[in-house]
Amino acid sequence: MSECKIDHSHEDVQKKFEAQKAFLPGEMLPLFDAFFKEEHTQDILNHVFHLLKKYDLADVDDQEERNKRLYLVLKNV
């Protein structure tokens, strides 16, 4: 995943999540529900957006790595 210079809004992240939700592990979904109820820094929003971006097109190893990173963010915010 390359670095992006665009700041993504809470709404952008939520839309990206909705688009990728069917491809994410089921046990992760409640963590996103809690995530979207809170305010987050721009860095966190950008990071989560890019972990979700093209998640469905990522190979299994990449998805596993993204899952680990998503869990770290979602469980610690």
Backbone as a chain_set.jsonl record, in Angstrom:
{"seq": "MSECKIDHSHEDVQKKFEAQKAFLPGEMLPLFDAFFKEEHTQDILNHVFHLLKKYDLADVDDQEERNKRLYLVLKNV", "coords": {"N": [[0.849, -1.184, 0.0], [0.637, 2.079, -0.926], [1.697, 5.325, 0.193], [-0.621, 7.94, 0.723], [-1.56, 11.236, -0.058], [-3.939, 12.368, 0.516], [-6.377, 13.469, 2.803], [-8.69, 11.589, 4.527], [-12.092, 11.67, 5.312], [-14.25, 11.001, 8.17], [-16.643, 10.111, 7.135], [-15.786, 9.203, 4.595], [-14.254, 6.989, 5.349], [-16.193, 5.424, 6.531], [-17.865, 4.891, 4.328], [-16.072, 3.44, 2.749], [-15.689, 1.249, 4.409], [-18.315, 0.168, 4.377], [-18.427, -0.658, 1.734], [-16.565, -2.702, 1.753], [-17.266, -4.423, 3.734], [-18.522, -6.986, 3.484], [-16.398, -8.62, 2.917], [-14.739, -8.672, 5.065], [-13.585, -10.186, 8.186], [-16.159, -11.597, 10.196], [-16.128, -11.236, 12.994], [-14.876, -8.856, 13.275], [-16.601, -6.826, 12.635], [-18.316, -5.731, 14.775], [-16.365, -4.238, 16.091], [-15.826, -2.216, 14.31], [-18.29, -0.919, 14.405], [-18.178, 0.232, 16.963], [-15.908, 1.81, 16.556], [-16.813, 3.75, 14.716], [-18.445, 5.283, 16.263], [-16.945, 7.022, 17.64], [-14.669, 9.874, 17.744], [-11.768, 10.413, 15.724], [-8.234, 10.771, 15.12], [-6.773, 12.39, 12.265], [-4.695, 10.897, 11.177], [-5.302, 8.264, 12.018], [-7.79, 7.854, 10.757], [-6.993, 8.016, 8.051], [-5.216, 5.843, 7.946], [-6.875, 3.602, 8.516], [-8.653, 3.827, 6.369], [-6.935, 3.226, 4.205], [-6.178, 0.638, 4.805], [-8.554, -0.645, 4.371], [-9.016, -0.085, 1.706], [-9.415, -1.518, -1.43], [-9.466, -4.012, -0.25], [-10.904, -6.326, -0.851], [-9.691, -7.171, -3.183], [-7.193, -7.93, -2.473], [-4.634, -10.413, -1.914], [-4.735, -13.484, 0.03], [-2.684, -13.531, 1.999], [-2.043, -10.799, 2.188], [-4.517, -9.81, 3.046], [-4.636, -11.026, 5.575], [-2.509, -9.712, 6.862], [-3.461, -7.078, 6.777], [-5.736, -7.456, 8.36], [-4.567, -7.955, 10.877], [-3.402, -5.462, 11.357], [-5.666, -3.826, 11.302], [-7.086, -4.88, 13.522], [-5.321, -4.108, 15.561], [-5.594, -1.302, 15.492], [-8.413, -0.961, 15.832], [-8.945, -2.138, 18.305], [-7.587, -0.538, 20.019], [-8.427, 2.061, 20.078]], "CA": [[0.0, 0.0, 0.0], [1.435, 3.292, -1.015], [1.244, 6.458, 0.994], [-1.53, 8.835, 0.021], [-1.508, 12.584, 0.505], [-5.313, 12.828, 0.716], [-6.975, 13.219, 4.104], [-9.999, 10.965, 4.378], [-13.025, 12.032, 6.38], [-14.964, 9.933, 8.875], [-17.626, 9.609, 6.159], [-15.043, 8.433, 3.585], [-13.867, 5.71, 5.949], [-17.42, 4.652, 6.711], [-18.273, 4.421, 2.997], [-15.137, 2.391, 2.337], [-16.034, 0.09, 5.229], [-19.558, -0.409, 3.856], [-18.109, -1.31, 0.465], [-15.697, -3.865, 1.983], [-17.785, -5.152, 4.901], [-18.817, -8.386, 3.162], [-15.148, -9.349, 2.755], [-14.009, -8.637, 6.337], [-13.987, -11.211, 9.158], [-17.37, -11.241, 10.918], [-15.866, -10.786, 14.366], [-14.328, -7.506, 13.219], [-17.676, -5.867, 12.376], [-18.691, -4.948, 15.955], [-15.288, -3.294, 16.405], [-16.059, -1.056, 13.449], [-19.446, -0.2, 14.949], [-17.666, 1.047, 18.068], [-14.969, 2.771, 15.969], [-17.522, 4.851, 14.069], [-19.148, 6.085, 17.267], [-15.939, 7.882, 18.262], [-13.863, 10.78, 16.913], [-10.415, 9.89, 15.572], [-7.279, 11.667, 14.485], [-6.682, 12.259, 10.812], [-3.779, 9.786, 10.895], [-6.02, 7.0, 12.194], [-8.774, 7.752, 9.671], [-6.263, 7.707, 6.813], [-4.661, 4.497, 8.062], [-7.97, 2.64, 8.381], [-9.124, 3.91, 4.986], [-6.017, 2.538, 3.297], [-6.245, -0.798, 5.081], [-9.795, -1.126, 3.755], [-9.005, 0.165, 0.261], [-9.171, -2.694, -2.271], [-9.322, -5.197, 0.6], [-11.478, -7.465, -1.567], [-8.788, -7.572, -4.262], [-5.914, -8.345, -1.883], [-4.498, -11.859, -1.742], [-5.009, -13.946, 1.394], [-1.613, -13.08, 2.9], [-2.212, -9.361, 2.383], [-5.702, -9.632, 3.89], [-4.268, -11.388, 6.946], [-1.694, -8.614, 7.391], [-4.378, -5.954, 6.999], [-6.566, -7.801, 9.52], [-3.754, -7.726, 12.082], [-3.253, -4.013, 11.554], [-6.993, -3.308, 11.648], [-7.368, -5.247, 14.91], [-4.52, -3.239, 16.442], [-6.22, 0.02, 15.534], [-9.786, -1.008, 16.33], [-8.969, -2.528, 19.718], [-6.825, 0.413, 20.832], [-8.92, 3.445, 19.947]], "C": [[0.887, 1.237, 0.0], [0.839, 4.391, -0.146], [0.413, 7.401, 0.136], [-1.488, 10.188, 0.719], [-2.896, 13.154, 0.779], [-5.763, 12.496, 2.138], [-8.395, 12.713, 3.897], [-10.869, 11.294, 5.586], [-13.601, 10.784, 7.044], [-15.953, 9.279, 7.909], [-16.958, 8.781, 5.065], [-14.71, 7.041, 4.107], [-15.111, 4.83, 6.107], [-17.928, 4.097, 5.372], [-17.371, 3.292, 2.515], [-15.405, 1.116, 3.124], [-17.284, -0.598, 4.684], [-19.305, -1.177, 2.563], [-17.33, -2.619, 0.654], [-16.22, -4.803, 3.065], [-18.005, -6.637, 4.633], [-17.553, -9.245, 3.08], [-14.334, -9.443, 4.051], [-14.458, -9.77, 7.248], [-15.186, -10.724, 9.983], [-17.13, -10.697, 12.304], [-15.282, -9.374, 14.412], [-15.443, -6.451, 13.136], [-18.131, -5.097, 13.613], [-17.622, -3.929, 16.371], [-15.413, -2.037, 15.546], [-17.254, -0.25, 13.933], [-19.004, 0.737, 16.066], [-16.735, 2.147, 17.536], [-15.71, 3.986, 15.418], [-18.328, 5.711, 15.036], [-18.224, 7.109, 17.927], [-15.313, 8.828, 17.236], [-12.444, 10.206, 16.853], [-9.524, 10.925, 14.895], [-7.265, 11.423, 12.979], [-5.775, 11.095, 10.437], [-4.492, 8.437, 10.993], [-7.041, 6.808, 11.083], [-8.09, 7.368, 8.358], [-5.745, 6.273, 6.819], [-5.753, 3.45, 7.848], [-8.508, 2.646, 6.948], [-8.238, 3.087, 4.062], [-5.916, 1.043, 3.586], [-7.493, -1.412, 4.444], [-9.775, -1.03, 2.225], [-8.57, -1.089, -0.499], [-8.915, -3.956, -1.45], [-9.789, -6.441, -0.147], [-10.568, -7.986, -2.674], [-7.441, -8.084, -3.755], [-5.848, -9.868, -1.782], [-4.631, -12.209, -0.263], [-3.947, -13.465, 2.382], [-1.737, -11.59, 3.204], [-3.426, -9.091, 3.263], [-5.391, -9.969, 5.344], [-3.442, -10.284, 7.601], [-2.565, -7.394, 7.679], [-5.261, -6.22, 8.211], [-5.82, -7.541, 10.816], [-3.66, -6.237, 12.392], [-4.58, -3.367, 11.924], [-7.343, -3.628, 13.097], [-6.578, -4.374, 15.877], [-5.144, -1.863, 16.589], [-7.568, -0.04, 16.239], [-9.876, -1.348, 17.816], [-8.302, -1.5, 20.623], [-7.275, 1.841, 20.678], [-10.163, 3.623, 20.785]], "O": [[1.773, 1.391, 0.841], [-0.343, 4.381, 0.196], [0.718, 7.626, -1.035], [-1.393, 10.264, 1.944], [-3.021, 14.295, 1.224], [-5.557, 11.382, 2.618], [-9.194, 13.325, 3.188], [-10.427, 11.205, 6.731], [-13.456, 9.669, 6.545], [-16.083, 8.056, 7.869], [-17.505, 7.76, 4.647], [-14.864, 6.045, 3.4], [-15.067, 3.629, 5.84], [-18.371, 2.951, 5.306], [-17.844, 2.309, 1.944], [-15.355, 0.02, 2.565], [-17.304, -1.821, 4.544], [-19.905, -2.226, 2.331], [-17.418, -3.527, -0.172], [-15.654, -5.876, 3.277], [-17.697, -7.465, 5.491], [-17.635, -10.471, 3.166], [-13.364, -10.197, 4.128], [-15.575, -10.269, 7.113], [-15.218, -9.572, 10.416], [-17.84, -9.797, 12.752], [-15.206, -8.769, 15.481], [-15.236, -5.304, 13.531], [-18.321, -3.885, 13.514], [-17.942, -2.883, 16.936], [-15.137, -0.929, 16.007], [-17.232, 0.98, 13.876], [-19.409, 1.898, 16.108], [-16.775, 3.281, 18.014], [-15.285, 5.122, 15.629], [-18.837, 6.764, 14.65], [-18.681, 7.964, 18.687], [-15.411, 8.613, 16.028], [-11.975, 9.59, 17.81], [-9.995, 11.825, 14.199], [-7.695, 10.374, 12.498], [-6.057, 10.378, 9.477], [-4.302, 7.569, 10.141], [-7.148, 5.717, 10.523], [-8.567, 6.488, 7.641], [-5.828, 5.574, 5.81], [-5.566, 2.511, 7.074], [-8.785, 1.588, 6.382], [-8.739, 2.334, 3.227], [-5.597, 0.264, 2.688], [-7.478, -2.571, 4.028], [-10.441, -1.806, 1.54], [-7.502, -1.646, -0.246], [-8.223, -4.865, -1.908], [-9.145, -7.488, -0.083], [-10.681, -9.15, -3.058], [-6.644, -8.613, -4.529], [-6.866, -10.532, -1.591], [-4.638, -11.324, 0.593], [-4.281, -13.036, 3.487], [-1.557, -11.17, 4.347], [-3.37, -8.227, 4.138], [-5.839, -9.266, 6.25], [-3.656, -9.96, 8.769], [-2.413, -6.753, 8.718], [-5.511, -5.313, 9.005], [-6.378, -6.968, 11.751], [-3.817, -5.812, 13.537], [-4.622, -2.465, 12.76], [-7.838, -2.766, 13.823], [-7.11, -3.946, 16.901], [-5.213, -1.322, 17.693], [-7.831, 0.749, 17.146], [-10.788, -0.889, 18.504], [-8.426, -1.57, 21.846], [-6.571, 2.755, 21.107], [-10.736, 4.712, 20.816]]}, "num_chains": 1, "name": "protein.A"}
